[in-house]
Amino acid sequence: PGIETSEIVKLIKSGVYFPTNNKEFLKDSEVIIIAVPTPLNVSRKPELIYLELAAKLIGECATDGTLVVNESTSYPGTLRNFIKPTIEIFWVF
């Protein structure tokens, strides 16, 4: 919401914005934005499987200095306490 489709199309065509889940395209990225669903489980707590899968993928292709931004709805501390450690486990130097 708040961004016109035409603006997104313009950014994609210019190569500035490239939505993907293909690690071949993520390898040279300076910024990776995580935007995945975080549904609630039966206990009404965030289900983090999609964040975990995204973090594993990032760990396989990110380089030192890659900025990772989490835009998925989750609880405070998710990036620091869940996403970052998961990336580091799979990080290939």
C-alpha positions in Angstrom: 0.0 0.0 0.0 1.2 3.5 -0.8 3.3 2.5 -3.8 1.8 2.6 -7.2 2.3 -0.5 -9.4 3.8 1.7 -12.1 6.6 2.8 -9.7 7.4 -0.8 -8.9 7.5 -1.7 -12.6 9.8 1.2 -13.2 12.2 0.1 -10.5 12.2 -3.5 -11.7 12.9 -2.3 -15.3 15.7 -0.1 -14.1 17.3 -3.0 -12.2 17.3 -1.1 -9.0 14.6 -3.4 -7.5 14.7 -7.1 -8.2 12.4 -9.3 -6.1 13.6 -12.9 -6.1 14.2 -16.0 -4.0 16.9 -17.3 -6.3 20.3 -17.4 -4.6 22.1 -16.9 -7.9 20.6 -13.4 -8.1 21.3 -12.6 -4.4 25.0 -13.3 -4.5 26.1 -9.8 -5.5 23.3 -7.9 -3.6 24.3 -5.1 -1.3 20.9 -5.1 0.3 18.6 -8.1 0.9 15.1 -7.4 2.2 13.2 -10.3 3.8 9.4 -10.0 3.1 7.8 -13.3 3.9 4.6 -14.3 5.7 4.8 -15.0 9.5 1.4 -16.7 10.3 0.5 -17.5 13.8 0.7 -21.1 15.0 -2.0 -22.9 17.1 -0.6 -21.2 20.2 -1.0 -17.8 18.5 2.8 -17.3 18.3 4.6 -16.4 15.1 5.5 -19.3 12.9 9.1 -18.6 11.8 9.6 -21.3 9.2 9.5 -18.8 6.3 11.9 -16.5 8.1 14.2 -19.5 8.8 14.2 -20.6 5.1 14.9 -17.0 4.0 17.8 -16.7 6.5 19.3 -20.0 5.3 19.1 -18.8 1.7 20.8 -15.5 2.7 23.5 -17.3 4.6 24.3 -19.3 1.5 24.9 -16.3 -0.7 25.4 -13.1 1.3 28.8 -11.5 1.7 30.4 -9.6 4.5 28.8 -6.2 4.5 25.4 -7.2 3.0 22.6 -5.3 4.6 19.7 -7.5 5.6 16.4 -5.9 6.4 13.4 -7.8 7.9 10.1 -6.4 6.6 8.1 -9.4 7.9 5.9 -9.0 10.8 7.5 -10.6 13.9 8.2 -10.0 17.5 11.0 -7.6 18.7 14.4 -9.1 18.6 13.7 -11.5 15.7 16.4 -10.1 13.5 19.0 -10.0 16.2 18.1 -13.2 18.0 16.7 -15.5 15.3 17.5 -14.3 11.7 21.2 -13.2 12.3 22.2 -16.5 14.1 20.5 -18.5 11.4 22.3 -16.6 8.6 25.6 -17.1 10.4 25.2 -20.9 10.6 24.8 -21.1 6.9 27.2 -18.3 5.9 29.7 -19.4 3.3 32.8 -17.2 3.5 
